Amino acid sequence: MSNTAKSDLWKALKSPHARPWLALAGEVPATFAAHSAWGGQPLVAIGMTLASGALTAATWWAGKNTSEARRVHATATTAAATGYLTTAAFTDPLGSTQLTWLAIGGSVLAASWNVRKTLRTNPETASNEAAETGVLSKSLGKAKAKLRGEPKVEPNKVTAGYQLAPGELTNADLGNRINHIASELGISPNSIRIKPDPENAARGEMVLVPEDMLKKPTPWPGPRAAGGSITDPIEPGIYEDGAPAQLWFPWDEKTGRNATHFLTAGMNGSGKSAGQSVVITEALTRRDVIVWAVDPSKGKQTFAPFLPHLDWVEMSAAGGEAMIDALGEVITARADALGEAGYKNWTPAAFDQLGMPYMIVWIEEAAKFFRDGTEMEGLVMEARSAGISVIISLQRPSSTSMPTDVREQLGGVLCFGVKGGTTADMALPDDVRDAGARPEAWENRKPGYAYLVAPGVDEDRYATPLRTYMIDDDAIEAALANAPRPSADPVTAAAAGEAYADRTVYDADTPPTSNDTADTPEVVMSKADKQQQEEALLERQINRDITARLGDGGDDTALDADPDAEIPAVAQGQVWTFAQPDAEESREKTPEEAEAELLRMLDEYREQELEEIGPRHFQPHGKTGRYGRSRAWLSAKLNDLADEGIHLAETDTAGTYRLLYPALAAA
């Protein structure tokens, strides 16, 4: 019992209510000690009087940030306590008059602080109630929602855990009320994010970032991994907390990350093209990637500093359609080559073994192609396993601007400011919108602001704003001046066909600039030129369909038959027989026999006095033809012959070789 009594007494003495009374009791020994030491010294009395006045003034000054009542109360208490100490010390500390005033006046002051303490609302409770009534309850109507514990306060960041009424509210409901919460707090909707608890749907965290830390753009710091692999992360900008944003294109076995296509969405002036330029610049500094690009609207305004470094670039709608059309054959050929080499997906090892770089296809103003009926569904569905990522850039990813089947295949999103919440709903996943992503709040007033959603990105970052680096043409040209320039592998070049072989190749020594106003066929086309390109595209598509139906070794002469001619009658009693394949022709050729047949065909082309050849000269004699091998085998073999330098020699055009005459050279 004695221990309990002592413990209770100690707790009572430490109580905030005991402190005024302890101070009152301390006045008696303090005045007695002061009287004994300085009672007969007038100068000390003057000093204590001045000190009392200074302490009283300091109390008034220190209370400037408190309520007016508290400031007055504290100042009056200080003045009374120091005044009594000075008076009693230099008169009679134990006099009846002095002790009477101390007992009466001191008790009143001590009791007044007890009363104030009792009536004062607990600060933590007041904070929680203010948060609940001012933010949660008000914004959610009469629904019950409360904070869990004290919010965590960091520089420019407040994290508050919340508890929703089970069965009555969801995190999505809270996310839909972010505008109301922001209104209650007097901050931007983009300053609030909702982080649901993955294990409890009635819980989560509300993160508030009152000050916009992205107001000042950050200059691009330069390539992150110059000369490295495209499997290394690409940094398009920084998040609001200063951490670098990162994205990836290829598949990764270690993390299980899928290869990714990207949707880049944003209204005019939102910084969409400039932000995408940072990504492309980073990619072009890697050793194992090539970029094909098309922009039928802005042309050189977008591509000027990139032109010498893009493997294939088109700046007209017809040229873009030709590129997109060729990609269908490219995907099949690359997938076959990778499969034959034992690769389920593209990896850096595939580049080292096959010389096949990763491909990024950058399609600006893609809505124009969709409106013209250009089909990309098959492209985005099949390209990833062939080592191809597609970037589709447009202003509004609505169903009238792009097919929903295409949209569903775009696993990554870089969403800049958009016009209205409806467009934002189209661009971003529902859970990211529920977590607080509000690109419609920016529109085009904050160029470069964006949200990044993609495989490999921390999901907690999906609703965190970032700002892409600030980059200009000079920075791009300087970064790419000494960057690796891999070329398309023979398989890709051959599959791309004539459109690729006839593409415009820009000189690295004299790159055009965005100030170049000269009209070029790629930017401005006459109606005749456009019709010619469309007819060439249609012819390639028809020939490809015919080849698919007849096979690589089909007899083209069958197409010369008169479609209006009558079919001759079959003689009565005629016995029908079907041609049987020659046993020698149907037998699969060995690699040595296939190579020998290929060399005989080269001799035939020498007799025809051809100067240059490519895979297209051998297509009719493919897998079911004279040499009995696939296009991938043919492309690889032609490349090997060019490396030997006896029968073929490389040219400046990928997929095209100069035919040599070894017999004449020997003579």
Stockholm file with secondary structure:
# STOCKHOLM 1.0

chainA/1-667         MSNTAKSDLWKALKSPHARPWLALAGEVPATFAAHSAWGGQPLVAIGMTLASGALTAATWWAGKNTSEARRVHATATTAAATGYLTTAAFTDPLGSTQLTWLAIGGSVLAASWNVRKTLRTNPETASNEAAETGVLSKSLGKAKAKLRGEPKVEPNKVTAGYQLAPGELTNADLGNRINHIASELGISPNSIRIKPDPENAARGEMVLVPEDMLKKPTPWPGPRAAGGSITDPIEPGIYEDGAPAQLWFPWDEKTGRNATHFLTAGMNGSGKSAGQSVVITEALTRRDVIVWAVDPSKGKQTFAPFLPHLDWVEMSAAGGEAMIDALGEVITARADALGEAGYKNWTPAAFDQLGMPYMIVWIEEAAKFFRDGTEMEGLVMEARSAGISVIISLQRPSSTSMPTDVREQLGGVLCFGVKGGTTADMALPDDVRDAGARPEAWENRKPGYAYLVAPGVDEDRYATPLRTYMIDDDAIEAALANAPRPSADPVTAAAAGEAYADRTVYDADTPPTSNDTADTPEVVMSKADKQQQEEALLERQINRDITARLGDGGDDTALDADPDAEIPAVAQGQVWTFAQPDAEESREKTPEEAEAELLRMLDEYREQELEEIGPRHFQPHGKTGRYGRSRAWLSAKLNDLADEGIHLAETDTAGTYRLLYPALAAA
#=GR chainA/1-667 SS CHHHHHHHHHHHHHSTTTHHHHHHHHHHHHHHHHHHHHTTCHHHHHHHHHHHHHHHHHHHHHGGGSCHHHHHHHHHHHHHHHHHHHHHHTSCTTCHHHHHHHHHHHHHHHHHHHHHHHHSCCHHHHHHHHHIIIIIIHHTTTCCEEECSSCEEETTEEEEEEEECTTTCCHHHHHHTHHHHHHHHTSCGGGEEEEEETTEEEEEEEEECCSCTTSSCCBCCCCSSTTSCTTSCBCCEEETTSCBCCBCCSCBTTTTBCCCCEEEECCTTSSHHHHHHHHHHHHHTSSSEEEEEECTTTTHHHHGGGGGGCSEEECSHHHHHHHHHHHHHHHHHHHHHHHHTTCSSCCHHHHHHHCCCEEEEEETTTHHHHHTTCCCHHHHHHSGGGTEEEEEEESCCCTTTSCHHHHHTCCEEEEECCSSHHHHHHHSCHHHHHTTCCGGGTTTSSTTEEEEECTTSCGGGTTSCEEECBCCHHHHHHHHTTSCCCCCCHHHHHHHHHHHHTSCCCCTTSCCCTTCCCCCTTTSCCHHHHHHHHHHHHHHHHHHHHHHHHCTTCCGGGGGSCTTSCCCCCCTTCCCCCCCCCHHHHSCCCHHHHHHHHHHHHHHHHHTTCSEECGGGTGGGSTTSSSCCCHHHHHHHHHHHHHHTSSEEECSSTTCEEECCHHHHHC
#=GC SS_cons         CHHHHHHHHHHHHHSTTTHHHHHHHHHHHHHHHHHHHHTTCHHHHHHHHHHHHHHHHHHHHHGGGSCHHHHHHHHHHHHHHHHHHHHHHTSCTTCHHHHHHHHHHHHHHHHHHHHHHHHSCCHHHHHHHHHIIIIIIHHTTTCCEEECSSCEEETTEEEEEEEECTTTCCHHHHHHTHHHHHHHHTSCGGGEEEEEETTEEEEEEEEECCSCTTSSCCBCCCCSSTTSCTTSCBCCEEETTSCBCCBCCSCBTTTTBCCCCEEEECCTTSSHHHHHHHHHHHHHTSSSEEEEEECTTTTHHHHGGGGGGCSEEECSHHHHHHHHHHHHHHHHHHHHHHHHTTCSSCCHHHHHHHCCCEEEEEETTTHHHHHTTCCCHHHHHHSGGGTEEEEEEESCCCTTTSCHHHHHTCCEEEEECCSSHHHHHHHSCHHHHHTTCCGGGTTTSSTTEEEEECTTSCGGGTTSCEEECBCCHHHHHHHHTTSCCCCCCHHHHHHHHHHHHTSCCCCTTSCCCTTCCCCCTTTSCCHHHHHHHHHHHHHHHHHHHHHHHHCTTCCGGGGGSCTTSCCCCCCTTCCCCCCCCCHHHHSCCCHHHHHHHHHHHHHHHHHTTCSEECGGGTGGGSTTSSSCCCHHHHHHHHHHHHHHTSSEEECSSTTCEEECCHHHHHC
//
